[in-house]
Amino acid sequence: MDMLTSKIFLRKTKRGKVIKVVREHYLRDDLWCGSDLCKKCNQENSEVLDDAPISSSTLCAYPHYVVVDTNVVLHQIDVLESPAWKNVILLQTVLEETRKRSTNNYKKLKEIMESRKDSFYVFVNEHHKDTYVERKPGESANDRNDRAIRKACSWYQTHLEESQLAKDKKKKVQVILLTQDFKNREQALKEGIPAFKVDEYVKSLKDFPDLQEKLAASHSEDNSENREPLFPEHWAPTRIMTGIKSGKLLQGIFHCSRENFLEGSVSVEGQDKSILLQGHASLNRAVDGDIVAVELLPEDKWTSPSGIVLEDQEDQDPGDQIEKEEALLTNSAKGKDRQPTGKIVGIIRRKWRQYCGILLPSVLAEGTRHLFVPAERKIPKIRIETRQAATLSSQKIIVAIDSWPRTSRYPLGHFVRALGNIGDKDTENEVLLLEHDVPHHSFPETVLACLPSMPWTISQEEVNRREDLRNLDICSVDPPGCTDIDDALHYRELSPNLYEVGVHIADVSHFVRPDTALDKEAANRGTTVYLVDRRIDMVPELLSSNLCSLRPDQERLAFSVIWEVTADAEIKKTRFAKSVIRSRRAFTYAEAQCNIDDPLQQNELAKSLRGLNKLAKIMKKNRMEKGALQLSSPEIRFEVSTETNDPIDVISKPMLDTNSMVEEFMLLANISVADHIFKHFPECAVLRRHPVPPASNFEPFLKAGKTQGFTLDVSSNKSLAASLDAAVKPNNPYMNTMLRILATRCMMQAVYFSSGTVAQADFYHYGLAAPIYTHFTSPIRRYADLLVHRLLAVAVGTDVTYAELLDRKCVQQLCNNLNYRHKMSQYAQRSSVALHTHLFFRHRVQDEDAYVLSVRQNALQVLIPKYGLEGSIYLKEKDDDSKPAFVYNPDEPSQTFGNITIRTFDRIVVQVSLDSKYVQHQKIAVHLVQPQIAGLSVEAIKTVNDSEPIPKKLKSGK
């Protein structure tokens, strides 16, 4: 039976008008309780709660069901993942409040409920007539929810009483409430509800003694109230909001320095320059990614970045840290390049997550308090309590932060779970995927159910709906070993001076339909992630490597862009068509290059490749003249053992004409599609823009160019491209590459966006010098391309639209996730390269050419091109008189010892090895070999590139 009640509340509009809102709320009396004990509900096959639950608790030795309040879910979610929990009642009130207050915890709770359906029962108390409660006048939402939870506990106890009358009283099932809220617990006890603190209940579970280590640490448990504060007190939220409104405070995202743990910055929206932070008091317990409130210091107290590479050493004395901090602040105050400087006065929103890392050995053999070192350098060490240190010391583990009292040097946290042994390749891969939030679980059954049945063929009805291009000589050109072939090309002569060129892209949208489980999974993953030794697919392998992959000699569905082009690469006509193709061959870049270069190859595919290559060179020249940038970043690939899958050699990725050829036609297809979908969908087209970098971004780049005698013009992308082309030194051929690497680091991040959310003037893609751009050519591995395919299909009349595709806000939300996933994917790929570099040097010591990337006050940052590897050579460390005293010149910048001066871009020789001093925290060690500096340089183990000796200027300092 349904009952109706109404919720009435007042709402103020933007114009100040007050309106009354009435919402109907239906109540029922036939909602099941979920207990196998119950004889009243007439429930069918839904009993989750046992009729005779067995208790593992010494605190509540009697049979019982457990109700947890919102406080427990918000602060002890890791504890709830344990199999210790059975017969748990989750109330709708708790679910709704968790959803509003913590998206991450709500997601975790849903995952727990899904995997533990036999242990967690959701009771819809907000729609049961006997458990729903109205909010009283003057009552806070939190107090009303606590009252609703207690009401549900009382109802359960009364509801089950009748079913237990004939049973032994000693076996009577009770309903207990777990909470960390003192007020809620006290009120529950007054109302006759058994209520306990969650930590005391967990500690009483005799069969699960290790579970208490997953309890979130509380400030009170740290016994730190009597200690001297190490950090300033955070401002109250109301004071922060007032300060932001008045302009006294600024709101931004905190970024901790990777190179100096006592330095960071806050990026504020709308400001070109970040706000510099120095010293522990100014950082004030912020963790990388937190949204913070920062107070700008008076201009006469502004400082400059320190230029010091400083790590928080685990064995460092607190007094030593204070000394280093004082030196940092003193030197920074003397710097010339001062910038806005501030201090953090409060945290607006924490961005804490679970962190992977290792435990440091405890000074006390039997000690339970330990320091955890995160894998990410930008995250501070975390203090946890565990009795499993002996076991965990050799493993990579996951830890969560709970709090950071102002009396504690480090944040407090708790152990979540172990991942595996340190150094184990599978464990390290798991770490880098978790650290970069890469979804890598197996595709669930609901997703696999969306796939077509095998064997699959293209029906004649589908062929009739498409343009049949199976007669064309189409081929693909990809890296070696590529199985997810997104794109293919064709070229043919139509008449003298007129050619037809086609780009054919896998029609993934035919298989991935909107709002299916497959579509939602792909949208969440956002992109395929390519690690050195594995690939994390965006869509299941049946699609990525088979049905969507444009394999040779197999009929495939495609979305084609076809142009009519003159010999001068002038576009005469563009058309778009859903098609059926049959690729003739899958070339590697090297194979395609051989076909182009070998005059004996006169088959149709070889002729097509030559025609495409000729047009591509003209197209690239035209792009460069418009201001497109040719930047650089070191790219390598590993040769791996077929037996162990470990790296055995490192090879720089060669750049051939065919690489550029494919790139040019993919760019042309993306630009053509972007223009077409924007004309049809000006409010919701999925586009990609590359913002113009602010002038401040170029300062390190300009300074580096100046040291080499070049005046670089960064006023536009065209002038930057010209400056880079002119910046050449015959005696240092790699210098231009170094400049391009530095220029790459000045760039902004390219981002996806919904066209209706950005002014058209801001559509511009700075790196490509394109007024409009999108991604269309890789739908197997990028969800953005899949969205673009759907828009284009509607625009050309081959598919129908749906509401979310035309809603610019929905599209922008998807774009936000895609931007995040794309960034995390790049970080994960770099980490995978770093991991395999570690594995490569595990049993090697090698001397290699290197170039000075930057000169710091106490270190040289160097790049080793062969491995795409960066490292630091420390020139001077505290109390280390064995190292020579260098003279640092911040204006050049340079480091001088005697008659040897080292500057940015100088070629040096370094020795590369794996530093295994700390088994738990191995890292690549870089030592100077040449030039020879007594007390710093190490002995060479082999001659390096004798044909290119170290330049005399570097040796003499002239």
N, C-alpha and C positions, 0 to 999 in steps of 0.2 A: 504493500500500500504506500502511495506517494503522498507526502505532505508538502505544502508550499510555505516558505517564509521569505521575507524580503529584507535585503540589505539596503539601507538608505544612508547616503553620505553626501556631503557638499563638496563641490570642486570649483576652484577658481580658474577662470580662463585667462589667457595671455592678456586680454584687454581689461582684466580686473573684474569681470562679471562673475557672480556666484550663481552656480546652477545646482539643482538637486538631481542626484543620480540614484535611480532605484534599480537594484539587481535582484532578480528572482533566484531563490536558493531552494532546491528540492531536497527533501528529507525522506528517508525510507526506513521501514522496520524489518526488511527481509534481507539485509546484508549479512553474509556469513561471517562467523567469528574465526573459522579456520582450524578449530580444535577437533581432534579425533575423539575427545572426551565428550563433546557437546551432543546432546540428544534433541536439541530444540531447533537448530538452524536448517535441518533437512538438506545439508550441503552434499553435493555429489562430487566425489573424487577430488576434493580440494583441500583435504585435511593435511596441513603442514605441521601443526602442533601436536605432539604425541599425547596419547591419553595417559601415559605413565612416564614422564620425562625423568631421565637419570641425571642427577646433579653431580658435577665434578668440583663444586665449590664447598670449601670448609666453612665459609661464612653463611651460606644458605644450603645446608645439607639436605633440606627437604625438596621434593619435586616442585619445579617452578617454571613459569614462562617469564621471559625478560622483555620489558619495554624500555627502549632507550630514548632519551629526549634529544632535542636538536643540538644541545651543547656537546653531547657525546659524539654525534656524527661530525660536527664541525671541527672538533679538536682531537678526536681519537679514531679517525677513520681507518688508520693503518691497523689498529687493534682488531677492528671488525672483520678484516680480511681473513682472520685465522679460522681454521676448522673447529676451534674450541666452541664456537657459537652455534647453538642449536635452540630451537623453540623460541625464536626472537620475533616479537611483534613490532612491525614498523608502522607507525601511524601516519595517516595522510598529512596531518598537521606538521609532523617532522619532515616529511618529504618536501612539502611546499616551502617551508621556511628555509630548508637547506638549499633548494633550487634558487631562491631569491638571494641568499647570502654567500654562497660559494658554488660557482659552476663546476669547478674541479671536483669538489667533494661530492656534489650531486651525481656527477658522471661516474665517479668511483663507486658510489652507493648503488647506482643502477647496475653496474657491472657485477657487484657482489650479489645483488638480488637475482640477477640472471644466472650466475654460476652456482648459486646456493639456494635454488628454489625450494629444496626440501627442508631448509632451515630458517628461512626468513618469510614471514607472512605479512602482507600489506593489508591493513584494516582501514577502510575508508570512513574514518570516524567523523569527518566533516559533513558526511551525508547520511549519517545514521541518526534517527530521531532521538535516541536516548543518549547520544554522546556529543551531539552538536551543542556548542555554547555560544551565546551572543556576547559581543564585547560590551562591557559595562561603561557607563559614562565616566570619563576621566581615567579609564584603565588603559595602560600601554598595550601595544600589539604583542609585545613579548610576554607580559603578564597574562594576557588573554590566552595565548598559545600554551603557556605552562598550565593554566587551569584546564584547558581542553585535554592536555595529556593526562593530568590527574583524573579527570572525569572518565576518560577511556579506561584507565587502570581500574578504577572503582567499578565501572560497568562490567568489565571482563570478570572480575572476582565474583560479583553478584550473579552474573549470567551463568557462570560455571557451577555455582553452588548447587543448583537443583540436580545437575547431572552427577554430583559427587555424594549425594546424601547416603546412598547405600554402600559407599566405599569406606575403607579403613581410614580413619582420620589422620593416621600417621603418614598415609600416602596421598593426602589431600594436596592437590596442585594449587599453588599460590601464584599470584602475579606480582612481580617485583619491578620497581622503577630504578633505573641506573641514570645518574646525573652527576655533573660536577658543579651544578648551580646550588649554592648553599641555601638560598631562599626557597627554591623549589623543593629541595629535599626536606627542609624543615616543615614546610606546609603539607607535604605528602604524609610525613609521619604523624602530624596532627590529625589528618583525615583517615588515619588507620591504614595507609598504604605502605607496605615494606619498601624502603628506599635506601639506596646505598651509593656511595661514591664509586665511580667506575674503576678507579685505580685500586681501591681496596677489594673490590669484587674480582678484578683480574688477578691480583696477587693471591687470592684464595683458591684459584683454579689449580688444584694439586697435580692434575695430569698435564698441565701446560706451563711449566715453570719459566720457560723462556719468553712467554708472551708478554710478561711485564716489561721487557726491554723495549717493546714497541710503544709503550705508553709515552704520550707527549710529555716532555719535561715541563714542569711549572716553575715559575720564578721562586716560589717559596721553598721548593725542594732544593734549590741551589744553595741555600743558606748564605746568601750574599747580601742580605739587608744591612748587615753591620759593616760592610766593607766601604772604603772610600769610593765615591763615584769616579769612573774613568771618563765618562762622556757627559755632555750637557743634557739636561732634561728636555724631552720633546714637548713642543707647545701643544696645548689642547686643540682638538679639531675646530671648535668654534673660533678660537683666536687665529688659527691658520686661515680659515675661510674669510674672516674679516680682513686679515693682512693681504690676501690675494685680491679681494675686491678693491681695497684701497690702493693697491699697487706697491705696497711695502714689501710684499713677498712675491716670488715667482714660482710657478708650478712647472715641473719638468721631469724628465726621465734621467735617473742616475746611471752613469756609466763608469765602472771602476777601471782603472788602468791595468793592463796586463803586465806592464813592465815595472810598475811602482805601486806597491800595495798601500802606500800612504798618499796616493794621488788619485783624483777622479774628476769627473765633469758632469754637468747637468745640461742637457739639451732642452731648450725652451722653444716651443712652437712660435714661429714668426721671428726668431732672432737668428742671425747668421752665425754668431759666435757663441760657443758653449761657455758656460760659467765654470771657471776653474775652482777646484776644491783641493786643499792641501792640509795634511795633518789629521790625526784621528778625531780631534774635536770637530773639525769642519765636516768630515765624512759622517760622523755622528750615527753610527750603526746602520747606515743604509747598505743594502745589498744590491748588486748589479741588477738593473731592470726595475727597481722600485720607483714609484711615482712619488716625488718628494716636494717639500716646500723649502725654498732656498732664499736666504736673505743676502742681498748684494752688499758687499763691503764698500766703504768710502773709496773713491778713486785713488787716494794717496796710499791705500793699503793693498792695491791690486799687485799681483805678482806675475811671474812668468813660469811656464812649465819647467820643471827642474832639470830635465835632461839626464837624470840619474836612473839607472836600472837597479831596482831594489826589491828583493824578495823577502817575504815574512818567513824567516828561518825557524824551523821547529825547535831548535836548541838555543834560540836567541834569548838573551837575558833582557828583562823588561827595561832595565837601565840603558842597555845598548840601543833599544828601540827609541827611547826618548832622545838619546844623543843623535841618532840618525835623523830623527824628525826635526830637531833643532837645526841641524846642518842643512837639511832640505829647505826649511823655511827661510833660513838666512841667505842661502845661495839664490833661491827663487826671487827674493826681494831685491837682489842686486841685478837681476836680469833686465835686458833692454826691451824684449818683446812682451811687455806686460799686457794682460788681458783681463776682462771682467772676472773678479774673484769673489767668492761668497762662502757661505756656510749653511749647512742643512739644519733647519730648526724643527722639522717634523716630517713624519711619513704619512702621506695621504693614502697610498695603497701599496701594500706589500705584494711583490711578485714572486714570493717564495715557491719553490717546487721541490721535488725529491732530487737529491744529488748523488751521483756515483763517485766513488773514491776509495780511499784506503784508511786504515787505522794506523796511527803512529804507536810505536812501542811505548808502554807506560814506564815511568821511572820506578814506580813501585811494583814489585812482582805480583802482589795480590790486589793491586788497585783495581777499582771498577770504573773510575772516571778516565776517559781517554779523549784524545784529540783526533778528529777525523779530517783528512785532507782531501778536499774535492778535486776531481779531475780537471775541472775548469778553474784556471788560475785566478779568474776575476771574483771568485766566491771565497769568502774567508773560511778559515778552519772552523769546525763546529765541535763543541764539547758534548759528548754523550756518555751515558752510563751503560756498561755491559759487563756481564760475567763470562762472556764467550770470547774474550780478547785472544786467548791462546789459539783458538780455532780461526777467528776472523782475521788475524794479523797477516795471514797468507792469502787472503781473498779480497776481491773487489766487492764492495758492499754498497747498499743504498741507505741514505740517511735523510731525515726531514728536519727542518728547523722548526722549533716551537716558539721561542722567544729570544730576545736579546736585551737583558737587563743592563742598565747603565753602569752597574758595578762589575760587569763581566767583560773581559777583553775580547772574548769570542761569543757568538750566539750559542744558545743551548738547543739541543735536538735529541732525536731518538733513532735507534737502529730500526730499519724497516725490513730488509732482507739481504741475503748474500747472493751474489751473482755467479761466482766461480773463482778459480785460482788466478792470482795475479800473473800476467804474462801469457796466459792461455789465449790463443788467438780467438776462439769463439767467445770467450768472456769479454775480451777487449772490444770485439765487434759489437757485442750486446751493449757495452758501456757507451760507445760512441752513438749508437742508435737511440738509446734512452736519453743521453745528454742533449741530443739535438731534437728530441721529441718527434722521432720518425716512426709513424705507425708501421709496425712490421709483424703484426700477428698474422696467422693464417687467415685466409678469407673464410668468413663464416658460411654455414650452409645456406642461409637466406640469400647470400650473394651468389653462391655457386648455382643456386636454383634458377637464377636469371639467365644463365648461359644457354645457348642453343644446344640441342641434342646432336650427338655425333653418330654417324657421319653427316656432315653438313654440306650442302651444295646450294648454289644460287638458283632460285626458281626462275622459270621463264617469265612469270608475272613480274618479278623484280627486274629482270633484264629489260622488259618492255617499258618499265618506268624510267629507265636510265639511258644515257647515251652510250652506245656500244663502241668502245675504243680498243677492242681486242686485236684489231688488225694493225695497230701502230707498233713501231719498234720502240718499246718503252724499256728503260733499265733503271736500276738504282745504284747509288754510289755511297758507301758507308764505311765506317772503320772496320778493321778485321774482327771477326767474331760476332758481328751485330746480328741479332735474331729478331729484334723488334723494328722491322723496316717500315718507317712511317711514310717515306716519300720516294717518288720515282719521277723520271724526266723523259720527255721525248722532244725530237727536233726533226723537222722536215722542210724541204723547200717547196713553197707554193708556186712561186714564179720568180723570175730574175729580180733580185733585191727585195724579196719578200719571203719571210720564213714563218713557220708555225712552231711555237714552243709551248710545251705543256708541263705543268707541275701537277702531279697526281698524288693526293694525300689519302691515307687509309681512312675509310668512312667508319670511324668508331661509333659515331652517333647512331648508326643503324642498329648496333647491338646494345648500346648503353642508352636506354630510354629514360626520360625524366621521371623523377620521384620513385624510382625502383630502389631496392636495397643495393643493387650494383652501382647505381648512380650516386647514392648517398655515400657509399664507401669510397668511390673515386673522388668525390668532392672533398671528403675529409682528408684523404691522403694527398690530394692536390698535385702530386708529381711523382714520377718514378725516381728513385734514388740509386745512383750508380756508385757503388763502392769498388775498391780495387778487385776484390775477389767474389763479389756477389751483386745481385741487382734486386732492389725492393720494388716490385711492380706496383703501379697504380691500379691496374686492372688484372684479373686472373690470367695466368699464362696461356690458357686456351685462346684468349683474344690477343694478348700482347705478342706472342711468338708464333701464332698459327693463323687464326681466322682473319685477324686485322693486318698481320704482317704481309707486306707486298712481296711475297716469295716468287722467285722465278718459275715460269712454266705453270703457274696456278692462277685460276681466275679469282679475282678479288674485287670487292666493292671499293670505290674511291670517290673522292670529291675533287674535281679537276678545275684548275685555273688555266685557261688557254689564251695565248696572245698571238697576234700577228705583228711581227717585228721586222723592221728594215735591217739592212746590213750595218747601219750605224746605231743599232740598238734603240731605234725610236719606236715606241709602242703605238701601233695604229688601231688596234682593236683588242678588247678584253672581254672574255665571257667566262661564266661559271657553270658547271654542270655536274650533277651526280652521274657517275659513270661505272662501267664494268671494264676492267683492264686485265691484261695478261703480260706481266713483265717477262722480257726475254732473258735478262741476266742480272745477277746481283754482283756488282763490282766492289772491290775494296778501292780506296783512294789510289793506292799504288798500282793496282791492275788497270784502273781507268787511265792513269797517267801513262802507263806503258802503251796502251792502245792509241793514245793521242800522239805519243812521240815516235812510235814505230811506223815508218812510211810503208812497210810491207802490209800493215793492217788496213785493208780497204773494204771491210765488211760494213754493213749499214750502221751498226752500233758504233764502230770506230769513227765513221764519218759524222754521225750525230754528235758524238762527244767532242770532236774537233769544232763543229759548228757552235755548240753550246759554250765551249771554252773561249772561242773567239768573241762571241757576244758578251760573255761574262767579264772579260778584260775591259771592254769598252764601258760596260755598265759600272764597273768598279772605279774606273778613271772619272766618269761623270759624277759619281757619289763623292769621291775625294775632292773634286773641284768645288762641290757645294759645301764642304766643311766636315764631312764624315771623318771620324777619328780612327786611326789604326794604332790601337794601344797594345800592351803586351802583358802577359803574365806567364811565368815559367810553367810549362806543362810536361809531365813525364808519364811513362807507363812502365809497369813492372813485368819482367819475364818471370813466370812462376814455375816451380817444379811440378811436374805432372803427378809425382808421387805424394809429396807433402803439402803442395799448394802454397809453399812458402816462397818469398821472392828470392831469385837467384841472380837477377841483373836488373839494372835500371837504364831505360832508354828514353831520350828526349823525343817527344812526338814530332815527327817531321811535318812541315807545312808545304804541301804541293799545290800546283795550280788547280788540281781537281778539288781540293778543299775549298779554295776560294770560289771555284765555279759553282759548286753546289750552294754555297753560302749566298752568292749573288741572286740566284733564282729563288731561293727560299725568302730572302728579303723582299724581292719584287712581289712574290705571292702574298706575303704578309701585308705589304703596303697596299696592294690592289684590293685585298679583302677588307682591310681597315676602312678604306675610303668608301667601299660599297655598303658595308653594314652601318656606317655612321650616317650615310644619306637616308637609309631606310629606318634606322632606329637612333635618332639623335639624342634620346634621353637614356638609353640603356645599352648602348653598344659596349662590348668588353674590349677595351683598348689598353695599350701599354705606353707609358711615357717615361722619359729620362730627363729629370729636371736639370736645369742649368746649375752647376755648382756655384756656391757663393764664393766671392773673391778670397775669403779667409782660408778656404780649403787648399788654395794653390800656394800658400806661403812656404811650406817646406819644399815644394817642387821648384819654385822660383829661386829659393836660396841655394838649392843644390845645383841648379843650372848656372847661377852666378859664380859658384866656386870653380866652374869649368870655363868661365869666360863667355857664357852665353846669356843674352838678354832675351828671355822668353816672353812672348806676347800671349796672354790668356784672355784677352778682351772678348773673344768669340771662339767657337769651335774651329772655324776656318783659320783664324790666325794662330790658334794653338797647333793645328795640324801642320801649318807651314813652318812654325818654329821648331817642331819636332823633326821635320824632314831636314831642316838646315843644321840641326845640332849634331854634327858628325865630327869625330876626331880619328884620323887615320891610324894613329898609334894606340888607340883604345876602341876597337870596333864594337865592343860590348856596351860602351857607354851610352849609345843611343837607345839600346834595349833597356838599360837601367832607367833612363829618363822616362821611357814609355811605361815602365812598371810603376814608377813614382806617380806619373800622370794618372794611371789607372786608379791609384789609391786616393786621388783627389776627387774622384767622381762620386756623384750621388747614386743611390740605389734606384735602378729602374723598377717601376711598379705597375701593376694592373689597376685599372680603375673603370668605373662606370661613367660613360660620357656625360651623363646628366649631372654629375657631381662636381665637375671641374670646368672652368672657363675654357673655351676653345683655344685661346692663346697659350694655354698651359699644356696642350696635347703634345707639344713638340718633343721629339726624341733627340736629345743633344748629341749622343754618341754617333747616331746614324744620320744626323742632319735631315731628319724626316719630319714633315709637319704633322703626320698622323701615322700610327703604327699599331700592329696587334700581333698576336701569335695564332697562326692557323695551321702550321706545317707539322706539328708533332702531337696529334691528339692521343696517340697510344701512351705517351708519357707525360702529358700536361693537360690538366683539366680545363685550363683557360682556353686551350685550342678547341676542346670539345664544346664549350659554350659558344665559341665563335662559329663553329660548324653549324650549330643549331640556329643561330641568328642568320647565317648566310643561307641556310636551307629555306627558312621562312621568306627571306628576301627574294629568292629566285623561284619560290612557289613549289618547292618539292617537299615541304613538311609543314606542320601546323605549329603554332606557338602555344605557350602556356603562361599562366599568370606570373609566376616568379621570374620568368625570362624577361618580362616587360616592366618589372618593378625595379626602378633604379636603386632603391635602398637594399632590396634583396640581392641584387647583382653586386652592389658595393660590398655587402657583407661577405659574399663569396670571394670577391677580389681580395679583401683583407686577409682571409685565411690563405688564399693562394700566395700572396706576398710573403706571409709568415712561413709557409711550407717551403717555398722556393729558397728563402734565405737559409732556413735550417738545413735544407738539402745540400746547399753549397758548403756549409760548415761541416756537415757530416762527411762529405766527399773529401774535403781537405784533411779532416781527422783520419780518414781511412788511409790516405797517402802517408800521413805522419806515422801511423801505426806500422805500415809495411816498411817504411824507412827504418824504424826501430828494429823490426825483425831482420831487415837486410844487414844492419850493422851489429847484430847480436854477436857475431863471431868475426867481425872485420874491423880493421883500423886502416884508413886510407887517407892519403894526401890528395887534395883537390884544389883546382883553381877556385877562387872566390872573389867577390867584389864587395867593397864597403858600401853598404846601403845607407847608413847614417852613422855619424860620429856623436857619441854621447859623452857626458862628463866623466863617466867611469867605465865605459864599455864601447866596443865597436859592434854595430849590428851589421852582419854580413850575409850575403846571398851566395849560395853555392849552386850555380845554374844546372849542373849535371843532375842534381837531385831535387831541384826546385825547393831547396831547403834553406831556411833562415836560422841563424844562431847568433849568440852573443859571445864575444871575447872580452872577458873582464880584465881591465887594465890595472885596477887597484881595489883592494878590499881592506876593510878596517883591520888594523893591527897586523897586516901582512907586509912586513918589511922585505920579504924575499922578492917582491915584484918591484920593478923600476918605477921611478916617479915620472909620470908624464905631465906635460904642460898642455892644458886644455885651452883652446881658443874658440869661444862660442860664436865669434863673428864669421869665421870661415864656413863651417866649424872644422877644427882639426885637432889632432893630438900629436905632440912633438916629444921625442926623446933623443937628446943629443942632436945629431945631424939628420935624423930620420923624422919626416913628417908624414902622417897618414891623413888623407882627406876623403871625402865622399867620392865614390866611383873608382877609387884606386883599386888596381888588381893586386891581390895578395895570394899567398898559398896557405891553406889551413889543413889541419889534421882532424879528421872526423872519426868519432868512435861513439860507442854507447856507454854512458856513465851509469854503472851499476852500483855506485856507492850505497844508495838506498834501494834495496831490492824492491820495496813497495812503490818506488817513485823513480823509475828509470827515465833518463832523458838523453838526447843527443848532446855530446860534448864537442865543442869546437875550440881548437888551440891554434895559435899562430905558428907557422913554420917559417915563412918568408914575408917580410924582411926579418933577418936575424936580429933579435933584441935580447941581450943577455938578461936572464931572469924571467923572461916572458915566453920567448919562442921555444918550441920543442924541436927535437932532432927529426929531420926528414926520414921517412921510411922508404921513399923512392923518389926518383927525379920526376918532376911534373912539367910536362910541356916545355922541354928545353928550347924549342924553337921560338918561344915567346918569353924571354927573360923578364924579371921584374923591372919595370921602368926605372931608369937612373934617378929621375926626379924624386921618386918616392924614397929611394935609398939616401939621397943627399939632402932632401928637404928643400931643394930649390924649386 
